[in-house]
Amino acid sequence: MQKRYLDRYRYFKEQEYTTAKYVMPFVSEVMNINEGTSVLEIGCGEGGNLKPFLDMGCKVTGIDIDKIQIQNAEKFFERHEKRENLKLFAADIYAVDDPALKFDLVMMRDVVEHIRDQEKFMNFVKKFFKAGGKLFIGFPPWQNPFGGHQQSCNSQVLQRTPFIHLLPPAMYKGLMKLFGESDETVAAMMEIRSTGITIERFRKILADENYSVDREIFYFINPNYEIKYRLKPVRQSRIIASIPYVRDFLTTTFYCVVSPENSGSNL
């Protein structure tokens, strides 16, 4: 497993960097972000994506099912000068039932591809929007070269081999076993395989659940690769981005901001 997945503070700082430099400017194109903005991140982990918003003075809330990651977040933020503006919860999002939890912006970065029954979720998450609220989602399409998250394997060969997650299930499991992956890692990779999502299916869910797309970007080189691998982000060519299905194989991440039906504008 790559060191960044074991060094949680390093991972936190990588998230902070990419969100500050790329995610916030992207979202700011369609809504004003200021000290009065309330932000919820679902699947926040240690909260690196929330830090740039907290630095600005936003009221931020992070929810994650992993208690250890929330404990890490508490440590990372304990001396932040605006700590009083941050709330962190270790909880299953489906168990959260507080009518007062309404936000201007809900964020999910590299999370939706891990959720089962995304159709159900995209309907459920509407309960967290204020009037005019928006949702930012960024995710790697399933068919992209590393859409199976194989970079989190222990084998350096598997970490660096593209498209292996597209093998038939039995072959994929066998390959991981051949390279010495543990039963736990194999189970985790197969879980990701079961929840991976394509751009096309995501767009269909948006249409079925009555969301409108405010802005979207297809990246050939993921902005997060700048801090991880020193690679400059590159947007997908307009030609490739316009071709359904083909673009999924060549797009390392997809960013979009969407609004539920009848939500107004925050501009």
HELIX and SHEET records of a PDB file:
HELIX    1   1 LYS A    3  LEU A    6  1                                   4    
HELIX    2   2 ARG A    8  THR A   18  1                                  11    
HELIX    3   3 THR A   19  VAL A   23  3                                   5    
HELIX    4   4 MET A   24  SER A   28  1                                   5    
HELIX    5   5 LYS A   51  MET A   56  1                                   6    
HELIX    6   6 LYS A   67  PHE A   77  1                                  11    
HELIX    7   7 ARG A   83  ASN A   85  5                                   3    
HELIX    8   8 ILE A   93  ALA A   95  5                                   3    
HELIX    9   9 VAL A  112  HIS A  114  5                                   3    
HELIX   10  10 GLN A  118  PHE A  124  1                                   7    
HELIX   11  11 VAL A  125  PHE A  128  5                                   4    
HELIX   12  12 GLN A  150  SER A  152  5                                   3    
HELIX   13  13 GLN A  156  GLN A  159  1                                   4    
HELIX   14  14 ILE A  164  LEU A  166  5                                   3    
HELIX   15  15 PRO A  169  LEU A  178  1                                  10    
HELIX   16  16 ASP A  183  THR A  195  1                                  13    
HELIX   17  17 ILE A  199  ASP A  208  1                                  10    
HELIX   18  18 ASN A  224  TYR A  229  1                                   6    
HELIX   19  19 ARG A  238  ALA A  241  1                                   4    
HELIX   20  20 VAL A  246  LEU A  250  1                                   5    
SHEET    1   A 8 LEU A  86  ALA A  90  0                                        
SHEET    2   A 8 LYS A  59  ASP A  64  1                                        
SHEET    3   A 8 SER A  38  ILE A  42  1                                        
SHEET    4   A 8 PHE A 103  ARG A 109  1                                        
SHEET    5   A 8 PHE A 129  PHE A 139  1                                        
SHEET    6   A 8 THR A 253  PRO A 260 -1                                        
SHEET    7   A 8 TYR A 211  ILE A 221 -1                                        
SHEET    8   A 8 VAL A 234  ARG A 235 -1                                        
END                                                                             
